[in-house]
Amino acid sequence: MDSPQKAETILRHVDEKGLSRKSIASVGNGMNDIELFRVSAFSIAFNPVHELVTEAATVKVESNDLRSILPYFERT
């Protein structure tokens, strides 16, 4: 799925469910995730493949363990 399609799909689901777009969080690593990051209130570049991916994301996580993103989603 390309980036515009990812972003459009997420936005459609959020709108259909009556959720706030501020509730969108995303995780990705490729150039195809940049548009998704742009519509997300919070985004994580996980082992990004390019600096542009890092720049588009809210935070960058470099790790071989996907569990390393969990602290960003824990409720307080």
Summary of the structure (lengths in Angstrom):
residues: 76
radius of gyration: 12.4
end to end distance: 33.3
largest distance: 35.1
contacts: 203
relative contact order: 0.17
helix: 51%
strand: 16%
